[in-house]
Amino acid sequence: MTTKKAAVTLGLVMAMVLAASAAFAWGPGFGYGPVYGAPALSPEQIAQLQKIQADQLAVMAKLRSEMFAKRLELQALYREPALDQAKISAKQQELLAIQMQIQENALAVRTAAVEVLTPEQRGGTQ
């Protein structure tokens, strides 16, 4: 595969990953329309949740891009003629650190979204 084709393919894959992650980022019950079991949201709450979501998408796009780059670097290390266990381990630790940042960000965003709800609205969330 030529370098240009590889770059185009990589770009398309990244676009699909980002689109899929955006679609699944909030999980069930965080749509803004009527959802069975979801609380009725005020316009202010909807605006707050949309801001949280927009901010989160920007952060997550950056982290996912970093994670993808680290995975490519790790794969390259495995393709080396002589495997360097220390380099592979260090790259794996970098990848795990990014994954931990993603998990911490997801928790912070979920917490921020729930804090937008009133106590009565929280009663219906899981």
C-alpha positions, -999 to 999 in steps of 0.1 A, spaced: 0 0 0 14 34 -9 20 61 17 -8 82 3 -33 53 4 -22 45 39 -27 81 51 -62 82 35 -71 49 51 -58 60 85 -78 92 82 -110 74 74 -105 50 102 -99 78 127 -130 96 115 -151 65 120 -137 59 154 -144 95 165 -179 94 151 -186 61 168 -172 73 201 -193 105 199 -224 83 194 -217 61 224 -201 87 247 -233 94 267 -249 60 268 -287 54 272 -308 81 289 -286 111 280 -304 121 248 -322 154 249 -355 142 237 -381 122 256 -365 88 266 -384 62 287 -372 67 323 -352 98 316 -360 130 335 -377 160 318 -350 186 313 -353 223 314 -338 244 285 -311 255 309 -302 219 318 -301 210 281 -278 239 274 -255 228 303 -255 192 292 -247 202 256 -218 223 268 -205 194 290 -208 171 260 -191 195 236 -162 200 260 -159 163 266 -158 155 229 -129 179 223 -109 164 252 -118 128 242 -108 134 206 -74 145 217 -69 116 241 -81 91 215 -58 105 190 -29 102 214 -39 66 223 -41 57 186 -6 71 180 8 52 210 -8 20 196 9 25 163 42 32 181 38 0 201 30 -20 169 61 -6 153 82 -18 183 68 -53 178 79 -52 142 115 -44 150 140 -71 141 153 -72 177 126 -68 203 134 -44 231 114 -55 262 121 -23 280 109 0 252 78 -22 246 70 -21 283 75 17 285 53 23 255 26 0 270 28 21 302 23 53 281 -7 37 265 -22 26 298 -17 61 312 -38 76 284 -64 49 289 -66 59 326 -70 96 316 -99 86 293 -115 67 322 -110 96 346 -124 120 321 -155 98 316 -161 97 353 -157 135 356 -181 141 327 -207 117 340 -205 133 375 -208 168 359 -238 157 339 -256 142 369 -249 173 389 -270 193 364 -300 173 375 -322 181 404 -325 156 432 -359 146 419 -345 140 384 -316 120 398 -341 96 414 -348 82 379 -311 79 368 -289 49 372 
